[in-house]
Amino acid sequence: ESYNYFIDSTDIYLTEPDTIVVEELELNEENFYLACEILNIKHPTVVYAQALHESGHFTSNWFKQYNNFLGLWNSYKHEPYKFDHWTGCLRGYRDYIQYRYKYTGDDDSTDMYLKFIDDLGYAEDPLYDTKIRNMIKYIEERV
C-alpha cells in the first residue's frame, strides 16, 4: 500500500480525511514499517532487525525505560538517549545516524547499508553484521 503525506509538527496527514499521529501508534511490526515510511527511514528491514537485536525483541531495560530500542547513546551526557515515544527513537536514528548515509540509486543495497553501519562503528561487537543479517533472515522467513 502507498500513502501520501504532508507533515505538520507531529501529525502526519493522509490525503484522505484520516489522520495518523505517529506518537499515538502502538509498537508492532506493521506500525514500525509505517512509521519508517512516514519518517523517511531508509532500509526499514535492516533498522527493524537492528531494533530486534539491540532491544532483545523489545524487552530490554533501555526500551522499557527510555523507548530506546536501537541502543542510541548520548556521548555528551554519557547516557542512553531517552525518548517520550518509541517513534522518537526512529527520529533519533534518522537524525543522529542515518543522515550520514549517502548511497543512492544502484549503490543503495542492503549490503551497502550494512557496510555503512559497520564503517560507522555503530556497534562494538565484531559479529554485529552477521547477527543483523541473521535477524533479517528471521524477519523475511516469517513473511
C-alpha positions in Angstrom: 0.0 0.0 0.0 1.2 3.5 -0.7 0.4 6.6 1.4 0.7 10.3 0.6 1.6 12.5 3.5 2.4 16.0 4.4 3.9 16.7 7.8 2.7 19.3 10.2 4.5 19.2 13.6 4.0 15.6 14.9 0.8 15.0 12.9 1.0 13.0 9.7 -2.0 13.6 7.4 -3.1 11.2 4.8 -4.6 12.9 1.7 -7.8 11.2 2.7 -9.7 12.5 5.8 -7.9 10.0 8.2 -5.1 11.4 10.3 -2.2 9.4 11.7 -0.4 10.8 14.7 2.9 8.8 14.8 3.2 9.4 18.6 -0.1 7.5 19.1 0.9 4.5 17.1 1.2 1.3 19.2 4.5 -0.5 18.6 4.0 -3.5 16.4 5.7 -4.7 13.2 3.2 -3.1 10.8 3.3 0.3 12.6 7.1 0.1 12.8 7.2 0.0 9.0 4.5 2.6 8.6 6.5 5.0 10.9 9.6 4.3 8.9 7.8 5.2 5.7 6.4 8.4 7.3 9.7 9.4 8.9 11.7 8.6 5.7 13.8 5.9 7.3 16.0 4.1 4.7 16.3 0.3 4.8 13.5 -0.3 7.3 14.0 -4.0 7.4 17.7 -3.5 8.4 16.6 -1.0 11.0 13.9 -3.4 12.3 16.5 -6.1 12.5 18.7 -3.8 14.5 15.8 -2.9 16.8 15.0 -6.5 17.5 18.7 -7.3 18.1 19.5 -4.2 20.2 16.4 -4.5 22.4 16.1 -8.2 22.8 12.9 -8.2 20.8 11.7 -5.1 22.6 12.3 -6.4 26.1 15.5 -4.5 27.2 15.6 -2.0 30.0 16.6 0.8 27.7 13.5 0.1 25.6 11.2 -0.2 28.7 12.6 2.9 30.4 13.6 5.2 27.6 11.8 3.9 24.4 15.3 3.4 23.0 15.3 0.1 21.1 18.3 1.0 18.9 20.9 1.4 21.6 21.4 5.1 20.8 24.0 6.6 23.1 24.4 10.3 24.0 28.1 10.6 24.1 27.9 14.2 25.5 25.9 13.2 28.6 27.4 9.6 28.8 23.9 8.1 28.9 21.4 6.5 26.6 19.1 8.8 24.7 15.6 9.0 26.2 12.5 9.3 24.1 8.9 10.0 25.1 7.6 7.5 22.5 9.1 4.7 20.5 8.9 6.7 17.3 11.3 9.2 18.9 13.9 6.5 18.7 13.3 6.3 14.9 13.6 10.1 14.6 16.8 9.9 16.6 18.2 7.2 14.5 17.4 9.1 11.3 18.8 12.4 12.7 21.9 11.1 14.5 22.9 8.0 12.4 21.2 7.7 9.1 21.7 11.3 7.9 25.3 10.3 7.2 24.2 7.6 4.7 24.9 8.9 1.2 24.4 5.9 -1.0 21.6 6.2 -3.7 20.4 4.5 -6.8 22.2 1.3 -7.7 24.5 1.6 -4.7 21.6 1.6 -2.2 21.5 -2.1 -1.4 21.2 -3.9 1.9 24.9 -4.8 1.7 25.9 -1.2 1.2 23.8 -0.1 4.1 25.3 -2.8 6.4 28.7 -1.7 5.2 27.8 1.9 6.2 26.7 0.7 9.7 29.9 -1.3 10.1 32.1 1.6 8.8 30.4 4.0 11.1 31.3 1.8 14.1 27.7 1.5 15.2 28.4 -1.5 17.3 31.5 -2.7 19.1 30.5 -6.4 18.5 32.7 -7.7 15.7 29.9 -10.1 14.8 27.2 -7.4 14.6 26.9 -7.6 10.8 26.4 -11.4 10.9 23.8 -11.0 13.7 21.9 -8.4 11.8 22.0 -10.5 8.6 20.6 -13.4 10.6 17.9 -11.3 12.1 16.9 -10.1 8.6 16.6 -13.7 7.5 14.5 -14.4 10.6 12.2 -11.4 9.7 11.9 -12.4 6.0 11.2 -16.1 6.7 8.2 -15.1 8.8 6.5 -13.3 6.0 
